[in-house]
């Protein structure tokens, strides 16, 4: 237990003046009523003056219905406080340490009660899970003496559940369409290069050694000329999923743009892996995250663990001004030829637009998914929304695919964008 503060509540401030006024009134009116009020005020003030902050022995326990919930799942937190001391606690107020990145969707982490010796009290609240490891903070207890004149505030470590571990499954059918790209690895992405595959590409003159299975026998029957059919080569895409975690990306909304980006990035990474692509992850922020593109069950497990546990996916609260530029150059040096980027950013400043255009200029096709954290209540919010819209337009004019992601589910946004791009 850590005692934070001991202080007077000022509940009985002015009681001395009340007693004096009542005595004067009793003397002037020569009636017993004001005298009784004066006596009560003197007794109450004296009791409050000699009282001391209580020192109860409290035990706090915390439990959750689901220790490792899925993203978006709700889990109920139950906090139980027990009075293990020898005397009663007449006024007890409790505030549980809710993980800062999680939202309370029902109930309250605050509770007020009184406890006799050996008695317990419980309260519940509901959290909505977000990807990541979310430790609970200390539980703050405030106790007051019987008069309410003094209070002691303490921080206590609850036993039981101390964190929520929310890991993305990466098992999803949602895949953001990649730009045209070729890698040496076989996969499911059709290219513009002829060769072996499934989808028809073109025909050419027969060459000695061409396999019989690729001869266009219908043309032979029709014209008597030998021709060979080529198909679109199918190759795996190589993509790095990038999450913008800089402090400028947090617009102060209840639904953090970074939290939405991390969850959507995990969903997109799973879909790309299911499509046979090679997927890596990176961040643009104070704490860089990097995993080179890869595939397979082991790589999928590493991606899942990084999304859930790496502190680099938390909003950077402070960073040196030169750090974003260093992060941009660091990522560019790590990219190999043919690798493209899937960037998740709310586009709240010009730096990210400049960075994306620089990656495009260096031969790395970029697709942007931009969660919209802006509002429309104040003039400042409306101005921020206009500036963000202009940045989206700038990227699209530069040939960058950009998805404006509003309040709808990520899957719905991707499907709509895919339809537009294939029309």
Secondary structure, DSSP 8 states (H G I E B T S, - for coil): -EEEEEEE--TTTTHHHHHHHHHHHHHHHT-HHHHHHHHHHHHHHHHHHH-------EEEEEEES-TT--TT-EEEEEEEEEE-SSS-EEEEEEEEE--TTSEEEEE-SEEEEEE-TT-EEEEEEEEE--SEEEE-EEEEEEEE-TTSSEEEEEEE--EE--EEEE------S------S---SSEEEEEEEEEEEEEEEEEEEE--TT--GGGB-HHHHHHHS--EEEEEEEEE--EEEEEEE--GGG--S-SS-HHHHHHHHHHHHHHHHHHTT-EEEEEEESSS--EEEEE-SHHHHHHHHHHHHH-GGGS--S---TTHHHHHHHHHHHH--TT-EEEEE----SHHHHHHHHHHHHTT--EEEEEE----SSSHHHHHHHHHHHHHHHHHHHTT-EEEEE-SS-HHHHHHHHHHHHH-
